[in-house]
Every structure is written in C-alpha cells, then in structure tokens.
C-alpha cells in the first residue's frame, strides 16, 4: 500500500492488494483478495468489492444515491469478482427500494460510466465509455452497451443484447437482439454475439423464428405472443423471451425493419 493513501482501520481488506497513492477507503468497506486500486480511487461506506477487481484512477464506489428520497439508510454498492472499473466510473449505493446496487462478475465498465442507485448489472457485461444508467435499471448477463448511451430509470436490458452507441433507451430491450436508431428499435438478432458465445445454428434459428413473429408479423405485442405460443414448439428460448415481454413494465422496443 502506498503511504499516501488513507485506509480506515475499520475497513476489511483482503490479501495481496495493490493500492496506489491518494486512495481513500472508508469505514464499512469490504475488499476481497488480489485487487488493484490505482491512484485516486475512493471507496465509500457500503462498498463491497469482490476478488480480483481492478479499479482505475478517479473511480468512486459507494457514494450516496442522487435520489431525493434517500434518507441515509444503510445500503450497499457491490462489485463482483474479476470486474474491471475504468477511469472516473461512479457506482452509487442503493436506497430503501432495493437496498443495494450490484455490478456482477467479469464485467468491464469503461471510463466515465455512471451506475445509479439500485441498478443490477449482470455478469460479463461490457459497458462502453460514458454510458449513464438511471436508477433501478436491470442489465442481464453478457449484454454489450455502446458508448454514450443513456438508459432511463427502471428499464430492463436483456441478456446477450448489443446496443448501439449513443442510444436513448426508454423501453425494455428483450434478450438476444441488436437495438439501434432513434427511437430505439429492434434491428435484428445479435447473431454474431450469439455464435461467439457458443449458440448453435439451431439455437439462433429458434430465436429468429420467435422474433420474426414478434416483430415482422404486423401484430401487436399481445397477439404476437399468443401466436408464438400457439405455433412455435416449447423451448427454453421461447419461455425466456415470452416471459421477458409479458413482464415488461415499460413495454418492449418495437421494430425499425
């Protein structure tokens, strides 16, 4: 540890940490083993950092929520094992609503990303530079978020999606798709991403058939879901997509095709 950093004696610090100069680690902080904190990192009360996390200069984890309803309740900001936090990322802790903000394992949050209160970011998510997540956003595993995107509070972004840079997201984005344009819309499957993650041709074809009905049939969402359930065989993908669409509170994006 660099002698120019300040670490509370009440913080729980793991083994084999590298801590650069001018870091501040406060009370009620837990940091796992084999982490690296570069210069000027601030870890505030309520932060829980997993093992093997790498945090670049200027990042702030565990700041109080930017939410006027927050009343100082005891909440958390959690970062999973093996995640990389680049320069000037901010991760606020939760509010009474969810009690915690979570970033999963193996994620990459590039410079200037903001994760607001009560967000839940899944595992192996890639978030490009300057993405801003509003409060209580959910991002599922293996999503890729293009740089400069703005995600409205309470939105749900499904797993294995690819979101274009500079997107303005105010609807839910179902799993396995590419989303782009203004307003944000379905523009096809994330087929390249699916193949890279080991999805078979048969898997991709099954998913494609589901979205062909949802987005190419000229039916509204309710009737498209009924047709999917009536005409396509039961599968894990059919179940996941239908459940995502039916549980959407903000409504899912529509098609630009």
Long-range contacts (C-beta under 8 A, 24 or more apart in sequence): 2-39, 11-43, 14-51, 20-57, 26-62, 29-62, 32-81, 44-77, 44-93, 46-74, 46-75, 46-76, 46-77, 46-93, 47-76, 47-77, 47-78, 47-79, 47-93, 48-76, 48-77, 48-78, 48-79, 49-79, 50-78, 50-79, 50-80, 50-81, 50-82, 50-83, 50-105, 51-81, 51-82, 52-81, 52-82, 53-79, 53-80, 53-81, 53-82, 53-83, 53-84, 53-85, 54-83, 54-84, 54-85, 55-84, 55-85, 56-84, 56-85, 56-86, 56-87, 56-89, 56-111, 57-87, 57-88, 58-87, 58-88, 59-85, 59-86, 59-87, 59-88, 59-89, 59-90, 59-91, 60-89, 60-90, 60-91, 61-85, 61-89, 61-90, 61-91, 62-91, 62-92, 62-93, 63-90, 63-91, 63-92, 63-93, 64-92, 64-93, 65-92, 65-93, 65-94, 65-95, 65-116, 65-117, 65-118, 65-135, 66-92, 66-116, 66-117, 67-95, 67-116, 67-117, 67-135, 69-95, 69-96, 70-95, 70-96, 70-117, 71-96, 73-99, 75-99, 75-100, 75-101, 75-117, 76-100, 76-101, 77-101, 78-102, 78-103, 79-103, 80-104, 80-105, 80-106, 80-107, 80-123, 81-105, 81-106, 82-106, 83-107, 83-108, 83-109, 84-108, 84-109, 85-109, 86-110, 86-111, 86-113, 86-129, 87-111, 87-112, 88-112, 89-113, 89-114, 89-115, 90-114, 90-115, 91-115, 92-116, 92-117, 93-117, 94-118, 95-135, 97-135, 97-136, 98-136, 104-141, 110-147, 116-153, 122-159, 128-165, 140-175, 142-193, 142-197, 144-190, 144-193, 152-250, 154-249, 154-250, 155-250, 156-244, 156-248, 156-249, 156-250, 158-244, 160-190, 160-193, 160-194, 160-197, 161-190, 162-190, 162-193, 170-250, 171-250, 171-251, 171-252, 171-253, 171-254, 172-244, 172-248, 172-249, 172-250, 172-251, 172-252, 172-253, 173-252, 173-253, 174-214, 174-241, 174-244, 174-245, 174-252, 174-253, 175-240, 175-241, 175-244, 176-207, 176-211, 176-237, 176-241, 177-211, 179-253, 180-256, 181-256, 183-253, 184-253, 185-253, 185-254, 185-255, 185-256, 186-211, 186-215, 186-253, 186-254, 186-255, 186-256, 186-257, 187-255, 187-256, 187-257, 188-257, 203-237, 206-235, 206-237, 206-238, 207-237, 207-241, 210-237, 210-238, 210-241, 211-241, 214-241, 214-245, 215-254, 215-255, 215-257, 216-255, 216-257, 221-245, 221-251, 221-252
